Structure formats: C-alpha cells, structure tokens
Amino acid sequence: MPHISPLYLQIGTTVGTLVLALMTIFIRLKASHRPVTIKKILIPPMGMATGFLMFVAPAVRIPLWWALIAFLVGWFLFSYPLIRSTKFEVSGGQVFAQRSKSFIIILFALLAVRMLLHQVIEEYVSIPQTGALFFILAFGMILRWRIFMLRQYRKFAPAAVDSVSDPLNPAE
C-alpha cells in the first residue's frame, strides 16, 4: 500500500471540510424558503447521533472528561451564535425560519475557529481522537441549537394554525 504524506491528508481534509461547509450554507439558504416542521428540526441531531458508533473503534476512544468538555464547549459556546441568529416567522399559516444576514458569517466564523482549534488539538492527541472531540463538540452545538429551534417552533406553531382561516367556518 502506498504511503500518503500527512501533508496531503491534512490538505484533503481541509478542502473536504470547506466543501462540506459551503454545501451546508447552500442547503441552509435553500431551506429558508421552505416551512419548518418538527421533523426537519429533529432529523439532523438524530442522524448525527449515529456517529457515536465511531467509538466502537479503540483508536477513537477518549477519556470521558475530554468528551464532557468538548460537549459543553459545543453546547455553551458554539451553539450560542446559531441560537442568536435563528428567528421564526409565520407566513401563510406556516412557520418559516427568517433569513439572517449574519448566519453565513456565523457559519464561516465557526468553521474558522473550529479549523484553528483542530490544528492546535491535533498537536496533542491522535487524529482519530481529534475527530472524536470535534464530533462531540459539534453534536453538543447542534443538539442545543435544535432544542432551541423546537421550543421556538412550538411557540410559533399555534399562531400559524390560528392565522389560517377555517374554510368550513366562515365566521372566523
């Protein structure tokens, strides 16, 4: 098997991360044109939770306190800008996420911070363990953000239902 230089692996993962980040931004911008549903809020963290299967591999395992710190950093620090930039509105009896001009900037800023942290942490732990730490950080961030979105959606959903007139009851 040919030996691949670590430099090429690092460049490949950096480019891959940037491509995935750009795809995420594009998908998020398209999603703002479609109504929000509970299913659309819950599927990302549920799908992401399957990533915990990585810990079956011994090379990926990390001390529990490292995992807890990574989760809390994602929960409290990385989720905060996403929460602050997420707003809902009711239009045509449906709940929509308002387009935030700061959302793209926030995603790029989070990506930049994540990539810088990745470089620093990679100096002290193995690459698989670094991946595990950043997965847990991202899971904490996504989970808190989506819980916030679910709570906000539930506040707006009754208004969405109320704003649609009942065709069978014209008195409303």
N, C-alpha and C positions, 0 to 999 in steps of 0.2 A: 504494500500500500504506500503510495507516495506521501511524503511529508509536506504538510501545508504550513507555511510560515505563520506564526501567531499574528504578525502584522496584517497579513491578508485576511485572517479570520476576524480581526478587530475592524478592519475597513468594511468587510462584508456585513458584519452585524450592525455597524453604524449606519451604513447605507440602507440595510433592511429596516432598521428602526425608523429612519427618516421616511422611507416609503410607506411604512405602516402608519406613521403619524399623519402623513399627508392624506392617506386613504381615510383615516378616522375623521379628519377635519372635513373632507369632502362629504363623507356619509352623514356627519352631524349637520352640515349645512343643508343637505337634501332632506334630512329628517324634519327640519323645522317647518317644512311645507306640509307635513302630514300630521294628523291629530295624534296626540299622545294617548296611550292606553296603558292599563296596568301591566298587561303582557309585555309591552315594549319597555317598560321600566324594569321589570323583574328579570327578563331573559338575560341581559348582559352579566349580572353577577352570578346568576345560576350557571350559565355556560362557563364562566370563568372559574367557578368553583371546581370544575373537573380538573383544572390544572394542579390541584393538590395531589393528584396521583403521581406527580413527579417525585414526591418524597418516598416513593417505593424504592427508588434508586439510592443506594447508600452514599454515592458521591454528592448528592444534592442536599443531604440532611444537614441541618444547622441546629445549634443549641436553641432551646425553647425561648430563652430570654432574648436572643437575637431576633427571633420571629416576632415576639411580642413588641419589641422596639420598632421593628420595620412596620408592623401593622399599625401601631399608634402614630408613627410619623405619617403614614398614608391617611389614617383616619382624621387626625387633627390638622396637619399642615397642608398636605397636598389636596385634600378634598375641599378645603375652605374656599379657594378661588373659584372652583367649579360651582359650589353652592351659591356663592355671591353672584355669579353670572347667570344663574338659571332662574328664569321667571316664566310664569304661565299666563295665558290669556284665553278667554272664551270667545270664540267666533263661530257663528252659525250653529250654535248648540254643541260645539265640540271644543275640547281643551287642546291648545297648541302651545309649544314652547316658543317664547318670544326669541327672535334672533338677537343675539347680543354681539355688538361690535367687539367687545373685549374678549369674547370666547376664543377666537382664533389666537389672539395674542396670549391669552392664558395657557392654551394648549401648547403653543410653542415655548413659552417660558417654562412650563412644567417639563417639557421634553428636554430643554437645555439644562435645567437643574438636574434632572434625572441622569442625563448623559455625563455631566460633570461628577456627580456623586458616584456613578458607576465606575468611572476611571479611578477615583480615589479608593473606593472599597475594594476594587479588583486587585489593588496592590497588597491587600492584607488577607484576603480569603480566595479560595479557588473560584474559577469561572462558573462552575455549576452552582456553588453556594451563593455567588453574587447574583446569579439569575434567580435563585430561590428567594433571596432577600427582596429583590425588586418585584418579584411576582407578589409576594405577601404585602409589600408596600402598596402596589397597585390595587390589590384586592381590598385593602383597607380603605383606600381612596374611593374606589368605585362603589363599595358597599355603603359607605356613609352618604355619598352623593345620591345614590339611588334610593336610599331610605328617605332622605330629604325630599327627593322628587315625588315619591309615593305619598308622603304626607301632604305636600303641596297639591298634588293631583286630587287627592280626596277632598281638599278644601274647595277646589275649583269645580269638581265634577257635579255637585248639586246645582251650582249656578249654570252649568252647561245644560243640564236637564231642564231647569226652570226656564231657560231662555228659548227653548223650543216649544212653540205653541202646539197644543193637542188638537189635531185636525177633527177629532170626534167631539170635541167640546169647544165650540167657537166662542163661548162666553169668556174664556181666559184671555 
